[in-house]
Amino acid sequence: MAFLDNKQLNDEQLKCLIEAALFVSEKPMSVQLFKKTVLEQYNVSNKRIITQINELRAHYQNRGVELV
């Protein structure tokens, strides 16, 4: 993915990475697990990760997918 070439992620890119990781993961993902895996090469704060998870949770609410 070309947008991953630099070490900066905007919020939409961050949300896409988190969403993809959630859907391919075989186990629950914690903020720390995101940081150790899919976001390892980026300096992303816990607050930004949580914000994007909450946005995804709201997006999928009432759509048959529950993010817990």
C-alpha positions in Angstrom: 0.0 0.0 0.0 1.5 3.3 -1.1 0.1 5.3 1.8 2.1 3.3 4.2 5.4 4.3 2.7 5.9 7.2 5.1 5.7 6.6 8.9 2.8 9.0 9.4 -0.8 7.8 9.3 -3.8 10.1 9.1 -6.9 9.1 11.0 -8.6 7.4 8.0 -5.5 5.3 7.2 -5.2 4.4 10.9 -8.9 3.3 10.9 -8.4 1.2 7.8 -5.5 -0.6 9.4 -7.4 -1.2 12.6 -10.5 -2.4 10.8 -8.5 -4.8 8.6 -6.7 -6.2 11.6 -9.9 -6.8 13.5 -11.5 -8.7 10.7 -8.5 -11.0 10.1 -7.5 -11.6 13.7 -8.4 -15.0 15.2 -8.3 -13.5 18.7 -9.4 -10.3 20.4 -7.1 -7.3 19.7 -6.0 -4.9 22.5 -4.5 -1.5 22.0 -1.1 -3.0 22.9 -1.5 -5.8 20.5 -2.3 -3.4 17.7 0.9 -1.5 18.6 3.0 -4.7 18.6 1.6 -6.0 15.3 0.0 -4.0 12.6 1.1 -0.6 14.0 4.5 -1.6 15.0 6.3 0.7 12.6 4.2 3.7 13.4 4.2 6.0 16.4 0.5 6.1 17.2 -0.8 7.0 20.6 -3.2 4.8 22.6 -5.7 7.7 22.5 -5.7 7.8 18.7 -6.2 4.0 18.5 -9.1 4.0 20.9 -10.7 6.9 19.1 -10.6 5.0 15.8 -11.9 1.8 17.5 -14.8 3.8 18.9 -15.6 5.3 15.5 -15.6 1.8 14.0 -17.8 0.6 16.8 -20.3 3.3 16.0 -20.1 2.6 12.3 -20.9 -1.0 12.7 -23.6 -0.5 15.4 -26.9 -2.0 14.2 -25.2 -3.7 11.3 -24.9 -7.2 12.6 -21.2 -6.7 13.7 -20.3 -6.0 17.3 -16.9 -4.7 18.3 -16.4 -5.4 22.0 
